[in-house]
Amino acid sequence: MRECAVASSPGLKPKARGGTAMRKPIDPDITIEELVRELPESVAVLRRFGIVCIQCGEPVWGTLRDAAAEKGVRDLSEVLAALGDARS
């Protein structure tokens, strides 16, 4: 299995201003690729909700909303809260 190049690419740290990381809120319309790149821990978080976001070592295509809908998850509030917790 190949290691996910997206999650391990150098130079993908959040930009900082005045020593504080600048992060936009996690949005349901974020692409899986961007989510995994910005928050590698998201793979484990999403797995807890039955959402597969990595296949063959690469992020799946589409948005978080799309991936959740495929698994029958319509209310993303718990998923977004768990991702926010993993981010902090």
C-alpha positions, -999 to +999 in steps of 0.1 A: +000+000+000+014+034-009+017+061+018-006+090+012+016+117-004-010+144+003-008+140+041+029+138+042+039+165+018+062+192+032+052+228+035+015+222+042+014+237+077-013+263+085-002+299+079+004+319+110-001+355+118+013+368+151+022+333+162-014+321+160-024+295+134-049+309+109-075+282+102-108+285+085-136+264+100-141+229+087-169+231+062-190+202+049-180+212+014-143+208+020-127+183-004-115+151+012-081+157-003-079+192+014-092+178+047-066+150+048-038+174+038-047+199+065-057+174+092-042+139+088-060+129+120-093+133+101-088+098+086-093+082+120-121+106+130-141+099+099-136+061+102-153+063+136-184+075+117-181+049+090-169+073+064-141+059+043-118+087+030-087+069+020-085+041-006-053+026-018-034+052+001-050+082-017-079+104-006-112+096-022-127+122-046-155+146-036-164+166-005-169+156+031-207+161+026-206+137-004-186+110+015-209+113+045-241+111+024-227+079+007-227+063+042-261+077+052-248+104+074-270+134+068-264+155+100-227+164+100-228+184+133-212+155+153-187+148+125-177+184+123-174+187+161-152+156+163-130+170+135-127+203+153-117+185+185-090+166+166-077+199+151-072+216+185 
